[in-house]
Amino acid sequence: MKPESLRETIINSVHSNNLSGRPLSLAVSGGPDSMAMAHVLITSNPKLHSEIEILHFNHQIRGKEAKSDSDFVKNFFKLLDVPTFVSQGNVLALSKKNKMSVEAAARTARFEF
């Protein structure tokens, strides 16, 4: 998808869901898709008139790589002066303790965040 098309798609989605002018909390993994989405929303914000904050959750499954993702997210959005909130949780332990799948435990941990 061309950058212009991505920008238009995201902005149209915000408008069609009546989110323009409302606070937006963006869940960002640090991967290219969520980073692109967040960057488009932040750089388009004068048109959207929304307060934007970034949320990132480290599931502590991928060790140093996950820590690197958390650091990347914090530093990237600090440069853009966007409020960023990072949390972490031991999803594997939560999964075992509550006898649930890792995916369900990860979802639970993110929702609690």
C-alpha positions as CSV (number, residue, x, y, z in Angstrom):
1,M,0.0,0.0,0.0
2,K,1.3,3.5,-0.9
3,P,1.9,5.8,2.1
4,E,-0.8,8.2,0.8
5,S,-3.3,5.4,0.7
6,L,-2.4,4.2,4.2
7,R,-2.8,7.7,5.5
8,E,-6.2,8.2,3.8
9,T,-7.4,4.8,5.0
10,I,-6.5,5.5,8.6
11,I,-7.8,9.0,8.7
12,N,-11.1,7.9,7.0
13,S,-11.4,5.1,9.6
14,V,-11.0,7.7,12.5
15,H,-13.7,9.9,10.9
16,S,-16.1,7.1,10.0
17,N,-16.0,5.8,13.6
18,N,-16.5,9.3,15.0
19,L,-13.2,9.3,16.8
20,S,-12.0,12.7,15.5
21,G,-11.5,15.1,18.4
22,R,-11.6,12.3,21.0
23,P,-8.7,11.0,23.0
24,L,-7.0,8.1,21.3
25,S,-5.0,5.4,23.1
26,L,-2.9,3.5,20.6
27,A,-1.7,0.0,21.5
28,V,1.7,-0.4,19.8
29,S,3.8,-3.6,19.6
30,G,6.9,-2.0,18.2
31,G,6.4,-3.8,14.9
32,P,6.1,-2.1,11.5
33,D,2.3,-2.2,11.3
34,S,1.5,-0.6,14.7
35,M,4.4,1.8,14.4
36,A,3.1,3.0,10.9
37,M,-0.4,3.3,12.3
38,A,0.7,5.4,15.2
39,H,3.0,7.6,13.1
40,V,0.2,8.3,10.6
41,L,-2.2,9.2,13.4
42,I,0.4,11.4,15.2
43,T,1.5,13.3,12.0
44,S,-2.2,13.7,11.0
45,N,-3.3,14.9,14.3
46,P,-3.8,18.5,13.3
47,K,-6.6,17.2,11.1
48,L,-8.0,14.9,13.8
49,H,-7.8,17.2,16.8
50,S,-7.3,14.3,19.1
51,E,-5.1,13.8,22.2
52,I,-3.0,10.7,21.5
53,E,-1.2,8.4,23.9
54,I,0.8,5.3,23.2
55,L,0.4,2.0,25.2
56,H,2.9,-0.8,24.9
57,F,2.9,-4.1,26.8
58,N,5.9,-6.4,27.1
59,H,4.6,-10.0,27.6
60,Q,8.1,-11.1,28.7
61,I,8.0,-14.1,26.3
62,R,10.8,-13.1,24.0
63,G,13.4,-12.0,26.5
64,K,15.9,-9.4,25.4
65,E,14.2,-8.9,22.0
66,A,11.0,-7.9,23.8
67,K,12.9,-5.5,26.1
68,S,14.5,-4.0,22.9
69,D,11.0,-3.5,21.5
70,S,9.9,-1.7,24.7
71,D,12.9,0.5,24.6
72,F,12.4,1.3,20.9
73,V,8.8,2.3,21.5
74,K,9.6,4.5,24.5
75,N,12.4,6.3,22.7
76,F,10.6,6.7,19.4
77,F,7.6,8.4,20.9
78,K,9.6,10.4,23.3
79,L,11.3,12.0,20.3
80,L,7.8,12.9,19.0
81,D,6.7,14.2,22.4
82,V,3.8,11.8,22.7
83,P,2.8,10.4,26.1
84,T,3.9,6.8,26.3
85,F,2.9,4.2,28.9
86,V,4.8,0.9,29.0
87,S,4.0,-2.1,31.2
88,Q,5.1,-5.7,31.4
89,G,3.8,-9.0,32.8
90,N,4.9,-12.6,32.9
91,V,2.4,-14.0,30.6
92,L,3.8,-17.6,30.7
93,A,3.4,-17.6,34.5
94,L,-0.1,-16.2,34.3
95,S,-1.0,-18.8,31.7
96,K,0.2,-21.6,33.9
97,K,-1.3,-20.3,37.1
98,N,-4.8,-19.8,35.6
99,K,-4.6,-22.9,33.3
100,M,-5.3,-20.8,30.2
101,S,-3.7,-20.6,26.8
102,V,-0.7,-18.2,26.4
103,E,-2.9,-16.1,24.0
104,A,-5.7,-15.8,26.5
105,A,-3.2,-14.9,29.3
106,A,-1.6,-12.3,27.1
107,R,-5.0,-10.8,26.3
108,T,-5.9,-10.8,30.0
109,A,-2.7,-9.1,30.9
110,R,-3.1,-6.4,28.2
111,F,-6.7,-5.7,29.2
112,E,-5.6,-5.3,32.9
113,F,-2.9,-2.9,31.7
